[in-house]
Amino acid sequence: MIFITLEATGWIPKYRDIDGTLFGRIVESPMFSEWFTFYETQHFNLLTVFFGICFLVPEIIRAIRNVFVSK
């Protein structure tokens, strides 16, 4: 919701230029230019995928543990 609001109002934080860095190469890869285009701002796309991985992976592990570990 925060990213949607920031992008709709134009209040996008001024980030450093990421060209030539690791994050710049990740953002310019075909995965982020074709598949993960939730927002027009490349930084928001990168942050969305990062937060998705950080929140989804532990929950998937927890669900697998609940299924296979008997109490």
N, C-alpha and C positions, 0 to 999 in steps of 0.2 A: 504494500500500500504506500509505503514511503517513496519508493522509486517511481511509482506511477504518478504520485502527486508532484514530486520534484520535476519529472520530465514534462508533465502537463503544464506546470506553471513557468517552466524555464529557469527554475532556481537550481541549476546544476552546479555542484561544487567545482571549483577550478582545480583540476588535478595536474600533476606534472606530466610532461610529455613522455609517453611510454614507448616511443619508437626506438627500435634497436635493443630493447631490453627483453628479458624472458617473457614478461607479461605482454609486451607488444607483439612478440611472435605468436603467443597463444591467441590473443585477440584477433590477429590477422589471419589465423589459420582458417581453412574452409569450414571447420566445425562451427566456429563462432560467426562466420560471415554468412553461412547458409542455414544451419540448423537452429542455433540459439540466437534468434533475433527477436527477443521479447521487447527490447527497447531500442530506440535510435542511438542511444549513448552506449558505446562499447564498454565503458567501465561498469555500467549497471548490468550488462549481460554477463560479464566476468564475475561480478559479485553475486549475482543470482545463482549461477552454477556453483560457485564456491560455497555459498550458504546452503544450497540444496544438498551438496555432497556432505557437508559437515553435519547436517541435521538428519539426512536420510540413512546414511551408513550405520550410525549407532542404533537407530530404530530397527533397521533390518536385522542387525546382529541380535538385538534384544528379542525380537520376534522369533528368530530361529532358536535361540536358547529356550524360550518359553515352550516351544513346540517339542523340542527333543530332550529337555531335561525334566526328569520326573521329580515331583516334590514329595 
